[in-house]
Amino acid sequence: MKTTVLLGLLTLPVAAGAAGTCEENFKTSGDPRNGAAFSTSVTIPGLSVRSALGQMQKIALDDKFEIGNEDIRDKDGTLTILQKSTFTNRGFLIYIDANADGQVGINSRLNRDQVAKPEDIRMGMCSMLGRLKTGPEGEAIANAAREKTGVEKVQSYKAHDLAKELARAVNSELAKRGEGAVDLNRVYAKYLNKRFRIDGQVARKGEPSTLFPNLPLEIEWITTGIKGLLGGKEDAFMQRARPIIICELQQEQREYFDSLRIEDWATLSGKVTSFEGNVMTLENCRPDA
């Protein structure tokens, strides 16, 4: 069954200035039966990547989107936001890219069998881009937005609590019915590129490579915990059933890595960089001082 996408942002006026360029750059592609794709961009001289993506967090919140994650690199960056699911519509991801030349773009693809009028999507995207500001005003908006969304804050978790949270989110997504309904990227978008401080016990240590001595050193966490009123320990099946969380340490942490034994306690901080199957990997992990 086809569903019509109604985005909250479509009721907003298109700001003057960047709107003409945005409308000219608007493109749509793909067969709507598979999920049509939409994109557009503007170039705003003097707008930094950090300011652009920070402001877009504020704009996204104002338009009732969820904030996924932000990844700022040397000369460009990406912000992922989520259109919320409703009773009649499945949510989908929207990607906002910015670079050092002041170019800011939005692109998204609808779920299979969702339909939307291209002119409505164009108006909504250009409305968002039309609210970007340069200079100190834009920087202030961006900084306040980051403080509110907490995208740069380190989140602290017990290993088994993080694994349970991930499992619940994945199972909720898998439980959705309807062709094309399952998209685990919607789950992962809330964790990717964010920093976590994880406390737990070591389940497994990767064997350091002799052929490639510069490869990261892997530590897998125990993701079982204590359950029930009597505080009984969860069994090994729960460890296998839960998402796997791996921290990669650099070779400069070799002495610390070698000192850890299986079931030793450790607190490590790192950045989530990938999900492969049920494995979440954090890179550049370091022990708390």
N, C-alpha and C positions, 0 to 999 in steps of 0.2 A: 504494500500500500504506500502510495506517495504521500509525503507530508510537506506542507508549505512552511518554510523557514521564516519566522518573524523575529528579526533582531531588534532588541530594545534601542540600539543606537540609531535606527532608521528614522526615528521621530525627531532627531536633532537637526537644526539648520546647518547648512554647509557654510563654514567660515569663509570670508572673503580673503583674497590674496593668493594662497596656494591652490585654491579649488580648481581653477582652470587647468593648470598643469596636471593636477591629479586626475581630472576627468579625461584629459587627453591620453594619459598613460594607462588608463584602465583597460584590462584585458580579461576575457573569459575564454575558457577552453575546456575540452572534455565533453563526453556524452553525459548528460544529466542523469541517465539511468545508473551510471557508475559513480556519480558525485561530481558535479561541475566544479572547476577550479576558477578562482578569481584573484586578481592581483592589480596593484597600482603603486605609484610612488610619487614623491615630490623631492625637489632639491632645495634646501634652505641654507644658503651660505652662512657660515659662522656658527652653525648648530653642531655641537659636539655629540659624539656617540652616547656618552654618559647622560648628557642632558636630554637627548631625544628619547632614549629608552626609559629614563626616569619619568619624564613627563607622560609618556604613553602608559605608564602604570597608573598614574592619576586619572588619565582619560579613560582607561579601561575600567577602573573601579567606578567612575562616575556613570559609565554606560552599563554597569551591572555584570561585567565579566569577572571571571576568576583569574588571579595571577598564577601562572605556572612557574616559570623560571627565567632567569636572565643570564646570558653568557656574553661578557665583554672581553674581547681579545685586543690585540695591539691597535688595529686600525678599523675594526668593525665590531658589531655585536648583534645579538638576537634576543628578543623578548618573546616568550610564548605565553599566550593567554588562552582561556577556555571559555567558549560559549556554553553557558550552563544548560544542562538537560532539563526538559520539562515533561509533563505527562504525555505530550503529543510529539515531542521532538528530542532526538538524541543530541547531546552536545558535540561540539567539534573543536578542533584546535585552530588557532589563528597565530601566524608568525609575523613578527614585526622586525625588520632588519634595518640597521643604520650603519653608515660608514663615515670615515673622516672627512669626506668631501661634502657632507651635509645632506646626503641622499637618505631618505627614509622610505621604506616600502612596506606594504602589507600584502600578505598572500594567505589564502585558505582554500580548503577543498571541503565541500559538503559531503555528508555521508550518502551512501547509496540510496537512491530513491527519494532523497530530499530535493525539493525544488525551491527556487527563489528567483525573483525577477532581477536580471542583471542591473537594471537601473536603480533598484533599491539597494543592492549591495554596493554599487558605485557611490551612491549618496552617503551610505553609512561609513564606508572606508574614508571617503574624502572629508566627511565631517570630523573624523578622528584626527586625520593629518592636518586639517585646517586649524586646529586648536594649539598646535605647537608654537612655542615662543622662543626667541633668541635672547642672548644676553643674560644679565643677572636675574631677571624675572624668571626666565626659563630654568636657570640653574636652581633657584630657590624652590620652584615647584617640584623639580626632579628630586632634590634632596629630601624634601618633606614626604614625597611619595615613597621613597625607599625606606624611610624611617617607619612609615605606616605599614608597608607590605612586609618588611623584614627580610627581603630577598638576600641581603648581604649578611644577615646575622647567622652565627653558628648555632645550630639546633642540637641540643643534648638529648640523647636517648640511651636507654639500656638496650643491648643488642636484641634480646628477645622481644621487647616492646616494639621496636622498629619493625622486626620481622612480622609480628602479629598485625601491625597496622597495614603493612604492605599486603599481607595475605588477605585481609578483609577487603581492601580496596580492589585487589585483583579478582577475588571471588564475586564481588558485587558487579564488576564489569562483565565477568564471564556468565553471570546469571541473566544478563539481558537477552531478550529474545528478539527475533526479527533478522532478516537477511542483512548482513553487513553491520550488525549492531556492535559487535565486539571490537574494541580498539584499545589495547593496553597502553598505547602511547598517551591516552588521556590520563591514565594513572601515573605513568612515569614522568609526565611533564611537571608534576608537583615536587619531584625530587631531584631531577637532573640539574647539574651545575650548581647545586646548593651544597653548603658545607655542613657537616655533621660531626659532633663529638660523640663517639660511641664507647660505652663502657660494657665490658663483658668478659667472658672466658674464651680462651682459644680452643677451637674445635679441631683445626688442622693447620699445619704450616706447609707451604709449598717448598719443594726441594730446590735450593739455589742451583742455577745452571752453571756448569763448568765451561760449556762451549760459548755461552753468552753471559759473561759475568756482570754485565751492566743491566740485565733485566731486573724489573722490580721484584721485591720479596713479598710473597702473598701470605696473608693471615686470614683464615676463615673463622667467623665467630660461632660460638654455640648459641643457637636461637631458641632452645627450649628454656623454660623457666619453672616457676613454682605455681601449682594450681590447687584449687580447692581450699576448704576451711582448715584442713589439717596440714596444708603446706607440702603436699606430695610433689615430687619432681616429675615433670612430663617425660614420657618415654622417648626412645630413639626414633620411633615412627614420626613423631611430631617434628623432630629435627629434619628428617628427610622431606616432610610435607611442606615445611615452611620455605619461604624465599631464602636463598643463600646470600649472605653479606660478606664481601671480601674487601679487605683493606690492603692496598699495595704500598709498601715502604720502599724508598730509594736505597741504593747501596750504602749511602752515608749512615743509614740506620742499621747497618749489619750487626754491630755489636749488641744493640738492643734486641734485634730480631733473634740472634743466636741465644740470648739469655732467656727467652720465653719457652716454656714447656707447655704441652697439651694440658688444658684446664687451668693454666695460669690466668690471673686477672690482668687486664690491660685497658687503658683508656687512650684511644687514638682519635685524632681529628683529621679529616680529609674531605675531598670534594667528589661528589657523585658524578662520574663521567660516562657510565654506560649501564644498560640493562641488556643482557643476553639470556633469553629464556627466563628462568626464575632467578638469575644471578645478578645482584646489584654490586657494582664495583666502585670503590672510592680510590682515587689516586693521590699520590703525594701525602700519604698518611704520616703523621708524626705523633709521638707520645706526648701527653701533657707534661709540661715542665713541673 
